[in-house]
Amino acid sequence: MPFLAPYRHGYTDKHSNNSIHKTGINMTDHTYKKIELTGSSAVGIQEAIENAIAKASQTIHNMRWLEVVETRGHIDEGKVAHWQVTIKVGFTLGE
């Protein structure tokens, strides 16, 4: 077994630079596709993100991570009336 040094999500094999997740799965075996989505909500930012993920999950499977890219709000009569949040979502291919 190679020497494994800890890193943020698991361990790194110092000799090959392969990442091994704490579950023992070799993280370099995954191929990801990244898409951009914009969710909206009159309630708040979190719900806008959840709405985008919920809608995308109807047709996209194996979503693994998200990154918030942009947050916008619509102002009506001096108050935030609606939120729009753009996210990048990564999902694995071939599983």
TIFI-358291 format. One record per residue (C-alpha): residue number from 1; x, y, z. Coordinates in Angstrom, 3 decimals, m for minus. Example, Ala and Ser with C-alpha at 12.3 -4.5 7.8 and 13.67 -1.06 7.14 Angstrom:
% TIFI-358291
rec n:1, c1:12.300, c2:m4.500, c3:7.800;
rec n:2, c1:13.670, c2:m1.060, c3:7.140;
***
This chain:
% TIFI-358291
rec n:1, c1:0.000, c2:0.000, c3:0.000;
rec n:2, c1:1.409, c2:3.436, c3:m0.908;
rec n:3, c1:2.054, c2:6.125, c3:1.682;
rec n:4, c1:m1.118, c2:8.217, c3:1.952;
rec n:5, c1:m1.037, c2:11.809, c3:3.137;
rec n:6, c1:m4.282, c2:13.453, c3:4.316;
rec n:7, c1:m5.891, c2:16.157, c3:2.240;
rec n:8, c1:m9.244, c2:17.925, c3:2.433;
rec n:9, c1:m11.569, c2:15.154, c3:1.160;
rec n:10, c1:m9.526, c2:12.033, c3:1.725;
rec n:11, c1:m5.915, c2:11.048, c3:1.097;
rec n:12, c1:m3.315, c2:11.671, c3:m1.585;
rec n:13, c1:m0.881, c2:9.041, c3:m2.796;
rec n:14, c1:2.408, c2:10.982, c3:m2.588;
rec n:15, c1:4.000, c2:8.907, c3:m5.372;
rec n:16, c1:1.282, c2:9.084, c3:m8.025;
rec n:17, c1:m0.761, c2:12.158, c3:m6.989;
rec n:18, c1:m3.926, c2:10.032, c3:m7.121;
rec n:19, c1:m6.649, c2:11.051, c3:m4.676;
rec n:20, c1:m8.364, c2:8.380, c3:m2.625;
rec n:21, c1:m11.650, c2:9.259, c3:m0.913;
rec n:22, c1:m12.117, c2:8.224, c3:2.726;
rec n:23, c1:m14.389, c2:5.420, c3:1.498;
rec n:24, c1:m11.469, c2:3.966, c3:m0.472;
rec n:25, c1:m12.837, c2:5.028, c3:m3.861;
rec n:26, c1:m10.193, c2:6.387, c3:m6.204;
rec n:27, c1:m11.453, c2:9.896, c3:m6.978;
rec n:28, c1:m9.548, c2:10.101, c3:m10.270;
rec n:29, c1:m11.890, c2:7.451, c3:m11.710;
rec n:30, c1:m14.759, c2:9.954, c3:m12.070;
rec n:31, c1:m15.537, c2:12.116, c3:m15.065;
rec n:32, c1:m17.698, c2:15.144, c3:m14.382;
rec n:33, c1:m19.826, c2:17.365, c3:m16.578;
rec n:34, c1:m20.594, c2:20.897, c3:m15.396;
rec n:35, c1:m23.750, c2:22.834, c3:m16.268;
rec n:36, c1:m25.043, c2:26.256, c3:m15.297;
rec n:37, c1:m28.540, c2:26.747, c3:m13.861;
rec n:38, c1:m30.487, c2:29.744, c3:m12.551;
rec n:39, c1:m33.136, c2:29.154, c3:m9.915;
rec n:40, c1:m35.605, c2:31.718, c3:m8.658;
rec n:41, c1:m37.723, c2:32.264, c3:m5.570;
rec n:42, c1:m39.822, c2:34.943, c3:m3.929;
rec n:43, c1:m38.788, c2:33.517, c3:m0.525;
rec n:44, c1:m34.982, c2:33.642, c3:m0.554;
rec n:45, c1:m31.597, c2:32.601, c3:m1.898;
rec n:46, c1:m31.595, c2:29.092, c3:m0.392;
rec n:47, c1:m34.985, c2:28.291, c3:m1.907;
rec n:48, c1:m33.857, c2:29.623, c3:m5.311;
rec n:49, c1:m30.896, c2:27.192, c3:m5.214;
rec n:50, c1:m33.122, c2:24.319, c3:m4.068;
rec n:51, c1:m35.644, c2:25.068, c3:m6.832;
rec n:52, c1:m32.904, c2:24.876, c3:m9.473;
rec n:53, c1:m31.546, c2:21.598, c3:m8.074;
rec n:54, c1:m35.031, c2:20.058, c3:m7.730;
rec n:55, c1:m35.955, c2:20.889, c3:m11.321;
rec n:56, c1:m32.627, c2:19.683, c3:m12.722;
rec n:57, c1:m32.825, c2:16.423, c3:m10.731;
rec n:58, c1:m35.903, c2:15.443, c3:m12.768;
rec n:59, c1:m33.653, c2:14.798, c3:m15.774;
rec n:60, c1:m30.061, c2:14.958, c3:m14.524;
rec n:61, c1:m28.755, c2:12.217, c3:m12.261;
rec n:62, c1:m25.599, c2:11.826, c3:m10.161;
rec n:63, c1:m25.318, c2:15.529, c3:m9.257;
rec n:64, c1:m22.408, c2:15.829, c3:m6.814;
rec n:65, c1:m21.588, c2:19.480, c3:m6.127;
rec n:66, c1:m22.611, c2:23.074, c3:m6.770;
rec n:67, c1:m20.925, c2:26.437, c3:m6.916;
rec n:68, c1:m22.816, c2:29.731, c3:m6.545;
rec n:69, c1:m21.822, c2:31.975, c3:m9.444;
rec n:70, c1:m24.168, c2:34.933, c3:m9.161;
rec n:71, c1:m26.953, c2:36.210, c3:m6.919;
rec n:72, c1:m29.459, c2:38.796, c3:m8.100;
rec n:73, c1:m32.652, c2:40.252, c3:m6.721;
rec n:74, c1:m35.628, c2:42.026, c3:m8.232;
rec n:75, c1:m36.647, c2:45.156, c3:m6.321;
rec n:76, c1:m40.282, c2:46.222, c3:m6.203;
rec n:77, c1:m41.452, c2:49.252, c3:m4.218;
rec n:78, c1:m38.218, c2:49.423, c3:m2.248;
rec n:79, c1:m38.197, c2:45.747, c3:m1.209;
rec n:80, c1:m36.621, c2:42.565, c3:m2.571;
rec n:81, c1:m39.498, c2:40.898, c3:m4.402;
rec n:82, c1:m37.706, c2:37.983, c3:m6.036;
rec n:83, c1:m34.310, c2:36.226, c3:m5.956;
rec n:84, c1:m32.390, c2:34.664, c3:m8.837;
rec n:85, c1:m29.309, c2:32.549, c3:m8.101;
rec n:86, c1:m27.042, c2:31.170, c3:m10.820;
rec n:87, c1:m25.135, c2:28.018, c3:m9.905;
rec n:88, c1:m22.754, c2:25.623, c3:m11.623;
rec n:89, c1:m23.610, c2:21.990, c3:m10.924;
rec n:90, c1:m21.237, c2:19.087, c3:m11.418;
rec n:91, c1:m22.453, c2:15.557, c3:m12.030;
rec n:92, c1:m20.709, c2:12.302, c3:m12.811;
rec n:93, c1:m20.960, c2:10.632, c3:m16.191;
rec n:94, c1:m21.331, c2:6.944, c3:m16.861;
rec n:95, c1:m22.744, c2:5.716, c3:m13.565;
***
